Each structure stands twice: as structure tokens, then as C-alpha cells.
Amino acid sequence: MENKRNSLKVASETALLVSVILPGGSVDAHQSLNELESLVRSAGAGVVGYVCQKRSRVNPALYVGRGKAEQIAQRAEQYDADVVIFDNNLSPAQIRELEKIIHCKVLDRSELILDIFASRARTAESRLQVELAQLEYTYPRLTRMWTHLDTVVGGAAGGAAAAVGGIGTRGPGESQLEIDRRLVQKRIASLRRQIQQIDKRKTRQVKSRSQHFTVSLVGYTNAGKSTLLNMLTGSQAFVADQLFATLDTKTTRWKLNRDLYVLLSDTIGFVRDLPHNLIASFHATLEEAIHADLLLHVVDVSHPQADLQIKAVHNVLTELGCDKKDILLVLNKTDQCDSTVRRDTFMTLYPKAVAISARTGVGIDRLIEVVSARVTGENVRLRVTCTQQDGRVAGFLRANGTLISEEYLDSQVILEAWLGRRQLPGLQRLKPSSCRIINPSKA
């Protein structure tokens, strides 16, 4: 068991899943174990059994009761499980005490998610971010993970000095543990410096796009964000029916109509109880969402816990400071709904949402229409004057608004048109002779 504890990977292992349901929890046992099983399979492990317990409060020593811990040990032995995985976040002491009873490796939800992220990281940037998150998670657990480095007490065997490890009695184990801690601290500091540089570059890169309208796809993992990106832009982003299929942000140009386009970014998927240090490490990757003008919150409306997933994403957006941004709810996978009743229920709850299927293309035209309206902003009626030789102004109004009238007077052209308020800077850059808002009401 001690040798197995040194490995943080769960790929190709067999896992026994444990869920502890506490009062006031947002998910029930069935939902909890279903998502945990999806996470475990995404990590490459197999599931051999399930254990669930409802408790009024957490046991400080074992998280579960001692009787339940012994039952888990029996199940793990019966199923020949390599690892026991809790759908809860455990303290280092709780994991240490559980492993003494269960006699196999014990992981919690955060460690499992970190393992999945480590296996999915492809770019140098995402690898650095994952390594930092893993080390920050691992550091307080060094004493339980490397038990072969325990203190070897020397001298006065059995005496008081030996019991407390007096002067000159500290063995090589404790020295090695202190060395490990210093090495980890040094590596964390180095990673933070590197990621800080990445953050600065990413911030400059995102801010350099300030002249463009930017849209970011956010949502629960496996909601279909990458499929939607491919549908809207013709990209070839990696798509797979698994949690956290990709960790890297992809930004591409999305053409809404002949002359109107935005920059569309796909971000990593969120999940319930996403580890805080992971969110902090991936701050650079999430920079696209933080600075976006519009967030498309993609929801798998066919999922039985879609409402809980919406809440989980909102919690992460709140933690990132993005909850006050302009957010459009996109109800995806309508073609996979058991009935139209479920889709209609969500449309009733969220009347401003757009229902689509990124796989079949149903509802995409409506999505483009709504996003175009968000990009251009509230329509205003304008009276614009320019020279007859300057066809760019009339062309801009025709392409981005609705031209109402044209009046030719001497060498001037007087145009009246409806135009989105956010399009006004683009018109001003063409330097017409004059431009005046007649009526700020919507068209």
C-alpha cells in the first residue's frame, strides 16, 4: 500500500467509489456517484463498486464513521480494488487514517480532477499550470505520501529522549522530508514566476484585441462547447464525449454576417467543486472569459442535472469575477432531449436563452441573430452627411444597419439609417461630414 501511495495516477486501475451525502447538499447519492464515475472513467480507470453514506456531520478523523470505513475496506478487498475514491474533499489526516483501515490508496475528488488535468495537458502553458496546482495540493500531504521518509529516532531506544526525538536523535527520514519540502517550495516559487509571465503575456494578448468584440464559450465540462466552436467557425477543435477533453483555449474569428465578425474563444470546462488552486493556476487560460465582452454559457439541456450544472458554472464565474458580465444562456443538445417538455421547461425558466443543437445545426441561425444584436447594441436612428464621392459611409450603413433614405443635395449625400449603438465608433472612423442621433429608440 505504501508503494501504491507514491503514485498519484489512477489510469488502468480499478476503483471503488464512495460518496458521503451531508445535509444541505445540492446533489443526491445517485447524481454524486454518476458524475464521480464519469470523472474516474475520464482518468482511465475502471469502476468495480459503489458505497454511499448519509451523515448528519463529518467525522473529523475519518470523514465517514469507523463502521463504514471498515465496510469500505471489506468491499475494496472483495472487489480487489486498487484505489478508493471519495466524491468529497478530505484532509491529509483523514486520508492517512482511512488508508490504515482500508489498506489501499485513497484519493479525494480534488486529487482525481488534478490527475485528469495532468493527463489532458498538452501545451507547455497548461502543463505548468497543472504542475503548480498539483504541487500546491501535494505540499501539505508530503508526510502521508512519502511515509518511507518517516523520522528514524536514534539513541536511548525506548527512553524519553527517543520518544521526543531529542538533540542528535533526528534520523535521515526527517531530514529527507525537510529537503523534500524545501524542494517543493522552491519548485512552486519557480512555477509561479513562470506562470506570472504567462499571465502578463496573456493579459497583453487579450487586451490587444480590445478593438474587436470578443465572445467566450463557458460551461460545464462536456456541454458541447468545442462542438459549437467548430459549428460556428469551421474550426477543427478536438471533440470527445468525455469530461475535460481539452484544457487549452482556442480563439478564432466568427463571421456573423457579411461585414460583422467577432473573436470567439473556447475555454476549459467547469465542474462541481472544482479545486480552488486549479482555478488560480488556470487564471491565464481563463483570461479570455474574464475580459470577454459576451459570455455564451453553454448548457447540456439533455443532462438530468442541467439545473445544478448551471449553478456550478455560475459559482465559478462568480469566483472569477465574471458573474456581472453580459451572459447569454445557450441550451445545447436539444436533439438529445427525451421530450420537448424538458426543453420548453428550461425556456420558460430562462426566457432569454437560445435553444440549439451544435451537432445538427438546429437553432444556430437564431443564435447568430441574438449575438449580432448583442454585438451591435441598441439601435439608434442616425442622420449622416458625407460627400457623394465617399461611398464607404453608405456601404457601412447598408452592411451593419438598415438604410432608411438617401437624399442628394449638391455634392453632399444625406443618409438616414438605423444602426447599433456599438457600431457608432466604426462609423466615426470613416469621418463623415456630420453624424447625429435623431431618435435613440429601438428600431
N, C-alpha and C positions, 0 to 999 in steps of 0.2 A: 504494500500500500504506500509506503514511504517513497519508493521509486516512482510509482504512478503519480504521486502528488506533484513531482517536479515537472510534469508535463501539463501545460495549460490547454492543449489541443483536445478536441473531442471527436475529430474526424475518424471514421471507421470503428468507433467504439459503440458499445451498447449501453443505453441509458435508461435508468428508472426515473420517472418524473414525479415530482412532489409539488403539491400546491396547498398552501395554507390560506384559508379564507378568513379574514378578520371582519368584525362589524364595521359597516360603513364603506366597505369595498365597492368599487364600481363594476366588478365582473364577478360572475358566479364560477363555480368549480369547473363546469364543462367548458365555458369560454376560456378560462385561465389555462387549462390543460391543452385545449386545442391550439391556442397560439404558441404555447411552450413547445408543443410537438412540432409545429411548423418551424420554429426557430432551431430546434435540435436537428431536424432534417436538413435545414439550410446549412448547418455547420458540418453536415456529412455523417452524422451519427444515426444509429438505429434506435428505435424505442421498443423496449421489451415489457414495460408495465407502468402503472399509474398508482399513485397514493394521494389521497386528499384528506385534509382535516380542517374542520371548522373550529376556531378557537375564539374565546372572548378577548384574549390578550396574548401577547408574545411571551414565550418562556425565555427569560433573559439568558439562560445557559445554553439551550438547545434550539430555540425558536419554536419547535414542537415539544410536546410532552415526552417524558422519558419512555413511557409505554409505546407511543407512536414511533419514536426513534428506534426502539428495538424491533417493532413491526417492520419498519423500513429496512433494517438490517437483514431480517429474515427474508423479505421479498427480494432484496438485492442478491442474497445468496441463492435463493430459489431460482431466479431468472439469470443467474450468472452475469449480473450487470457489471460493467467496467466503471461506471460513474453514476452517481446520484445527482440529479439537477433539480434545484428548487426554483419555483417561479416567484421567488421573493429575494430580497437583498439581505444577506446575512452578514454578521460581523465576523472578523477574523477568529475571535474566541469561540463563537457558535460553530463555525466550520471545523475548528480544531477539535472541539468536544464531540461533534457529530461523527467525525472520522474515527475517533476512538471507539465508538459504538458500532458504526456501520462497516468499518474495515475496508473501505474503498474510497476513491476520490469523491469529494463533494464539491459541487460548483453551485453558485447562485446565478440569478438572472443576468446581472451585470457582467459577470465573467464570461457567460455564454455569448452575450452580444458582442463583447470585445473580441472573442475568438472568431466570430463570424466576420467582423470588420477586418480582422487581421488576414483572414483567408481571401477577402474580396479586394483588398488594397492592391492597386496596380501601379499607380504613379508614385514617383518619389515623394510628392507632397502628401498623398494620403497615407503612405507608409510611415512617414514621420509623425503624422497626426495620430495614427493608431498606436504607434510605439509609445508616444507620450502618454496617451490615455491608459495603456496597459501598465506602464511603469508607475503612474500615479495611483492606480488601483492596487498594484502589487506591493508597493513600498511598505504600507503598514502590515502586510501579511508575510513579510520575509521570514519571521520567526516560525511560522507554521509551514511554510513551503519548503524551507531547507532545514528540516529537522535533523539531518545528519550533521549540521553545524552547531548543535546544541552545546552548551558550556560543559567542558570536561573539568570537573572540580578536582584539584590536586592537593596532596599533602593532608596530614591529620585526618585520614579517612575515618569517617564516622563521627568526628569531633565537631565542635561548634564552628571552628574556622572553616571546615569543609562544608558545613551546612550553609553558611552565608557567603562562601567564596571570598575569604579574607585576602590580605595583601599577599601577592605572589601566588595565589591559588587559581587565578583565572586561566583556563586552558585555551588551546588553539581554536576551539569551536567558537567561543565568544569573540575572540579576535577576528576570526574569519567573518563572523556575522557583521561586526562593526565595519570591516573592509567592504563587505557587500553593500551595506547601507551607504557608505561614502561613495562607492562606485555608482550606485543607482542615483543618488542625489546629483552627482557630477553629470551623469548622462541626462537626467531630467533638465538640469540647467542648460546643457548644450542644446537639447531639443527645443526648449522654449526660445532660445536665441534664434535658432534656425526658423522656427515657425513664426516668430515675431517678424522676421524679414519677409517671410511668405505673406503674412498678414498685410504688411506695408505695401508689397508689390500688388497684392490682390486689391487692396483698397484703391491704389492709384489706377489700376486697370479698370475697376468698376466705375470710378469717378470720371475716367476719361471718356466714358460712354454717356456722360450727362446730357449731351446734345441729342441723344436718342431716347425714345421711350422704351423702358425695359420692363419685361414681364418675366416672372419666375414661377415655375411649377413647384408647388409644395403639396405634401400629403402623406398619408400613412404608407408605409412600405408595401409594395406590390399593389398599389391602387391603379397603376397603369400610366404613370407619368411619362416614362420613356416611350411607350407605345403612342401616346398622344403627341409627344415631341416629333416622332417620326411621321405621324399622320399630317401634322400641321406644316412641317418644314421639309419633308422628304429626306430627313437625316437617316443615318444608319446606326443609331444608338443601340447598344446591346440591350436585348429584351429577354427576360426569362421569368417563368412562373415560380418565383422564389423570393423570399424576403432578402432585402438588401442586395439585389442583383448587381448594382453598381454604386460606387462611392464617389465617383468623380463628376464634377459639374461640367456640363456641356452647354455652350452658348452658341446660338446660330440665328440667322436672320429669318424672320417670319413675315412674309408678304401678305398683308391683309387685303389690299386691292391694288390697282394699277400703280399708284404712287404713294401708298401708305404702307410702311413696314415698321416693325418693332424688333428688338433683340429679345429672343426667348431663351431662357435658361432652365435646365433641368437640375434639380438638387437631390441630395440623398433623401431617402425616405425616413419618416419618423416612426416611432413605435411607442407603445405604452411603457412608462418608466424607463425611458432612455437615460443611460448613466450621465450624470451632470458633467463629469470630467470629459466624457466623449463629446458632448455639445461644445464644451470650452475648447477642446483640441481641434474640432472641425469648424471653428469660427470662420476661418478663411474660406472654407468651402461654402459655408452658409452666407458669405458676404453678399452673394448675388441676391438672396432673398431679403437681406437686411436693407439693401439700397435700391431694391426694385420699386418701380412706380406702381405696379399692379401685381398682386399675387393671385394665381389661379390655384385654388385649393381643390385638388382632385380627390374625389371620394369614390371608393368601390361600393356603389349603392346596392350591389347584389350580396355583399357580405352581411351575415346575420348581426354583426356588432358594428355596423357602419356608424351608428349614432355615437357609440363610445370612441370610435376611431376619430371622429370629428372633434370630440372633446380633447382627445390626447394630442392631436395636432395643434389645436388652439393653445393648449398648455405650453407646448414647445415654442410656439410663436410668441407667446407672452414672455417666456424666459429670454427670448432673443430680442424682445422689444419691438416686435413686428405686428402685435395684435391690433394696433390702431391704423394700420395701413389699409389701402383700398384692396379689399379681398373679394374675389368672385368665386362662389362655390360651384364646382363643376361635378355633376353627378355622372360618373363614368360607369361602364359595363351594364347599361340598361338592357342590352340584348341578353344578358345572363340572369336577369331577374326572373324569379319563379312566376311572377304575375305583374301586371301593370299597376296593381293596387299598391305595391311597395314603392314603386317609383312615384306614383301620384301622391302617396303619403308624404314622401320627402319634399315633393314640390309644394305641398301645402304648408309644411313646416318651414321651408326655405323658398318663398315665392320668387325671389330674385335669382335663384340658381338656374343653371343651364343643364339640361339632361342630354347626354351624348353617349355614343359608343366609339371609343378611339379605335377599336378593331374593325368595325364595319363602316365608320364614317357618318353614321346617323347623328344628326344634331350639330355637326361641325359648322355648317353654314350659319346656324343661329349663334354659335359661339363666336365666330368671326365677326358677326354683326354686333354682338354685345361688346366685345373687346374693342372694336373700331369706335363705338360710341364712347367708351371709357377713355380711349386714346385722344380723341378729338375734343372731348369735353362738351359742356353745354353749348348748344347752337345759339349764335347771335346773328342779327341781321346787320349787314355792313353796306355802306356806300363808299365805293373805292373809285378814285380817279387816277388814270395813268395816260401816257401818250399812246397814240394809235400804233406807233412802231413797237411798243413793248407788249408783245403777246404773252410774255411769261406770267403776268399777273392774271389775265383771263384764264390761261391754261391751269394755273394753280387753283383758282376758284372752281373751275369745272372738275378738276381731279379730286379735290379734297372737300368740296362743299356742294351747294346747289345754287347754280346761277339763275337769278330771277329775271334780270333785264339788262340790256346793253343800250346805251344812248351815246351817239357820236355827236360831238359838238366841237367844231373847228378841228384842231389837232388832238383833242382830248377824247377819251372814252370814259363814260360814267357807268360804273357797274354796280348793280345791287345783287347781293348773294347772301345765303345762309352759310355760316362757317363755324366749326367747332372752336370754342374759346382757346383751347390748347394749340390750335393751328395758327393763331394770330402771329406768334413770333416768326414762323416760316414765311408768312405773307409780308411781314415788316422787313425781312431780309431782302426782299425783292425791290424795296424802296419805291413804292408807288407815290404819285404826287400827293395824294391825300388818302386817308382811311379813317372812317368814322362809323361808330356803332349807332345804328338807328333805333333798334329795339332789342334789348337784351333777352327777350322771351325766347323760349324754345320754339323750333320750327314745328 
